[in-house]
Structures are given as C-alpha cells and as structure tokens.
Amino acid sequence: MLNMDHILLIKDIPGYPPQISRLLSMMNYARYTTLKAVEYLTVEQLDYLVDPESNSIGALLLHFAAVEYAYQVTTFEKRDLNEEEEKIWGAALELGAVGREQIKGNDLQYYLNKLNEVREQTYKLFLTVDDEWLHTETEFWYGKQANIYFMWFHVFEDEINHRGQIRMIRKKLPKSE
C-alpha cells in the first residue's frame, strides 16, 4: 500500500472512500518517515536505552503496531483487548519498565514484520466501512466524546510523536568503532 510514487499525495486510493483514502494517505506518509528513521539499525541499536527510564527504538516500533492493533479492536469490534491480546501487546502498549524488560533482542525485520502485519489488517478493515463510519461518536478519553476519525488520527499522531523520540535516540547512539 506504500506507493512511493504517491507518498507525498493525500488523495483517493482505489477501493477506499475519499475520507478513508486521505486518512490512509496520511498514515502511509507517517509510516514511510518512520521506516526511514530506523533504516539499517542493529539489534544493539534497537535495544539502546538513553537512560534507565527511557524506551528503546525497538519498543517504540512495537508500540506503533500495538496501538494500531488496539484501535482496530476498539473501532471495528467495539471492545477492549482480551486477556490473550494483552499478553501479546500489553508491554508494547504500556512501555516503561515492562517494555524495557520484555521488548529486546529483536532485529529490525521483526519489528517491520509486526508493523506490516498490523497495517495490512488495517487496510483490509478499512475496505469494510464507509466515510460515515469515521464520524461515529463514542465516549473516549476522560469521559469525552470522540469520533472514529479522531481515534485513527491519534494512531498516526502517536507514531509521529514517538518517531521524534526515535530520531533523538538515534542521534545519541554510541558511535561504532
């Protein structure tokens, strides 16, 4: 779905309604820039911690996949993660100490595969809804109303935010000898 010829165009994507196309276009660009930010990183670099309280680049990458998966479940299935899903995605959603403990030792391809698997499912799910679905409102954070459009905006907004962290961490990586 990442058509590199059109990565800078927010436009209709064949098979998707107009607003969903634009949402996917923005998500695709955010992902493209994330992938550029992590190119060629080693396991050691993916696991690097700037300080004892920070998150690793690998944990942040898995966080992107976990957030997207959680929003698939929330918006398409109208439920929270179940116990099995929490075991799979909990550390990546929570990050912090549990993320530092559980998310390490994986190569870049591991994280890229997770990101791609989840995104492919997002593409499939978005084929099943129309633009009106994006405007469906529900109670969200702090008891406030939100629509599904905002929720999916948050998926890539969160990625963009944490990608800034990735770029900062990358600049602080120890230099190779």
C-alpha positions in Angstrom: 0.0 0.0 0.0 3.0 2.3 0.4 3.1 3.5 -3.2 6.4 5.5 -3.3 5.3 7.4 -6.4 2.4 8.9 -4.5 3.8 9.1 -0.9 3.5 12.9 -0.9 0.0 13.0 -2.3 -3.0 12.9 0.0 -5.6 11.7 -2.4 -8.1 8.9 -3.3 -6.8 5.4 -3.0 -8.6 2.9 -5.4 -11.1 0.8 -3.5 -11.4 3.2 -0.5 -13.9 6.0 0.1 -12.5 9.6 -0.1 -12.0 10.4 3.6 -10.7 7.0 4.4 -8.3 7.3 1.4 -7.0 10.6 2.8 -6.6 9.1 6.3 -4.7 6.2 4.9 -2.5 8.5 2.8 -1.5 10.4 6.0 -0.9 7.1 7.8 1.2 5.9 4.9 3.4 9.0 4.9 3.9 8.8 8.7 4.9 5.2 8.3 7.3 6.0 5.4 9.1 8.5 7.6 9.3 6.1 10.5 10.8 3.5 8.2 13.4 6.0 7.0 14.2 6.9 10.6 15.1 3.2 11.5 16.8 2.0 8.4 19.8 -0.2 9.0 19.6 -0.3 12.8 21.2 -3.3 14.5 19.7 -5.2 17.4 22.0 -3.4 19.8 20.9 0.0 18.4 17.2 -1.0 18.6 17.7 -2.0 22.2 19.7 1.0 23.2 18.5 3.0 26.2 19.4 6.7 26.5 18.9 6.3 30.3 17.4 3.8 32.7 14.0 5.2 32.3 13.8 5.6 28.5 12.2 3.5 25.9 14.2 1.8 23.2 13.7 2.3 19.5 12.5 -1.3 19.2 9.9 -0.8 22.0 8.6 2.3 20.2 8.3 0.4 16.9 6.4 -2.3 18.6 4.3 0.3 20.4 3.2 1.7 16.9 2.0 -1.8 15.9 0.3 -2.3 19.3 -1.6 1.0 19.2 -2.8 0.3 15.7 -3.9 -3.2 16.7 -5.7 -1.8 19.8 -7.6 0.7 17.7 -8.6 -2.0 15.2 -10.2 -3.9 18.0 -11.7 -0.8 19.6 -13.2 0.8 16.5 -14.1 -2.2 14.4 -15.0 -4.8 17.1 -16.2 -2.3 19.7 -14.3 -4.0 22.5 -11.2 -3.8 24.6 -8.3 -6.2 24.2 -8.9 -9.6 25.7 -6.5 -11.4 28.1 -4.7 -13.2 25.2 -4.2 -9.9 23.3 -3.0 -8.2 26.4 -0.3 -10.8 26.8 0.8 -10.2 23.2 0.6 -6.4 23.1 0.5 -5.2 26.8 4.2 -4.4 27.2 4.2 -2.5 23.9 1.2 -0.5 24.8 2.4 0.2 28.3 6.1 0.7 27.5 8.2 1.9 30.6 9.6 -0.7 32.9 7.6 -3.6 31.4 8.6 -2.6 27.9 12.3 -2.4 28.8 12.0 -5.9 30.4 10.1 -7.6 27.7 10.9 -5.9 24.4 14.5 -6.5 23.4 16.7 -8.8 21.4 14.8 -8.5 18.2 16.2 -7.5 14.8 14.7 -4.7 12.7 12.9 -7.2 10.4 11.0 -8.5 13.4 9.6 -5.0 14.1 9.0 -4.3 10.4 7.1 -7.6 10.1 4.8 -6.7 13.1 4.2 -3.2 11.6 3.4 -4.6 8.2 1.1 -7.4 9.6 -1.0 -4.9 11.6 -1.1 -2.4 8.8 -2.2 -5.0 6.2 -5.1 -5.8 8.5 -5.9 -2.1 8.8 -6.1 -1.9 5.0 -8.5 -4.9 4.9 -10.7 -3.5 7.7 -11.0 -0.1 6.1 -12.3 -1.8 2.9 -15.4 -2.8 5.0 -16.5 0.7 6.1 -17.6 4.0 4.5 -16.7 7.6 5.3 -19.8 8.0 7.5 -18.3 5.3 9.8 -15.5 7.7 10.6 -18.0 10.2 12.1 -19.4 7.6 14.5 -19.1 9.1 18.1 -18.4 7.3 21.3 -17.2 8.0 24.8 -13.4 8.1 24.8 -10.7 9.6 27.0 -11.7 11.2 30.3 -15.4 10.6 29.5 -15.3 12.9 26.5 -17.0 12.2 23.1 -14.7 11.4 20.2 -15.4 10.1 16.7 -13.6 7.2 15.0 -11.9 9.7 12.7 -10.1 11.2 15.7 -9.2 7.8 17.0 -7.5 6.9 13.8 -5.9 10.3 13.6 -4.4 9.5 17.0 -2.9 6.3 15.7 -0.6 8.1 13.3 -0.3 11.2 15.5 1.1 8.9 18.3 3.5 7.4 15.7 4.7 10.9 14.6 5.2 11.9 18.2 7.3 8.8 19.1 9.2 9.0 15.8 10.6 12.2 17.2 11.9 10.2 20.1 13.4 7.7 17.8 15.3 10.3 15.9 16.6 11.8 19.1 17.6 8.3 20.4 19.3 7.6 17.1 21.4 10.8 17.4 22.5 9.6 20.9 23.5 6.1 19.8 27.1 5.2 20.6 29.4 5.6 17.6 30.6 2.4 16.1 34.4 1.8 16.2 
